[in-house]
Amino acid sequence: MAGLMATGRFSAGFKHSGMMILVALVVFNFIAFSPNLIGITAPPGVNPSVGTFMPAPLNLGG
């Protein structure tokens, strides 16, 4: 409708909305796949020198 109101043609509105969709996809992919832009750091790695994991024994209320 914006293209029809601005220039009298529907094609202008389709062209504008298509450009907006493409820009939104590019910006979304740039932000979503660059997490350091929003402050997310890499998770710490596993340190094998810490030792073996030993789960605590179950306490079934007894």
Backbone hydrogen bonds, N-H to C=O, Kabsch-Sander energy under -0.5 kcal/mol:
donor,donor_aa,acceptor,acceptor_aa,energy
5,M,1,M,-2.5
6,A,2,A,-2.4
7,T,3,G,-2.5
8,G,3,G,-1.0
8,G,4,L,-0.5
9,R,3,G,-1.2
13,G,9,R,-0.7
14,F,10,F,-2.1
15,K,11,S,-2.4
16,H,12,A,-2.1
17,S,13,G,-2.6
18,G,14,F,-2.4
19,M,15,K,-2.1
20,M,16,H,-2.1
21,I,17,S,-2.1
22,L,18,G,-2.2
23,V,19,M,-2.4
24,A,20,M,-2.3
25,L,21,I,-2.3
26,V,22,L,-2.3
27,V,23,V,-2.6
28,F,24,A,-2.6
29,N,25,L,-2.5
30,F,26,V,-2.2
31,I,27,V,-2.3
32,A,28,F,-3.3
33,F,29,N,-1.9
34,S,31,I,-1.0
37,L,34,S,-2.1
38,I,35,P,-1.1
39,G,36,N,-0.8
40,I,35,P,-2.0
41,T,39,G,-0.6
50,V,47,N,-1.5
51,G,48,P,-0.7
60,L,58,L,-0.7
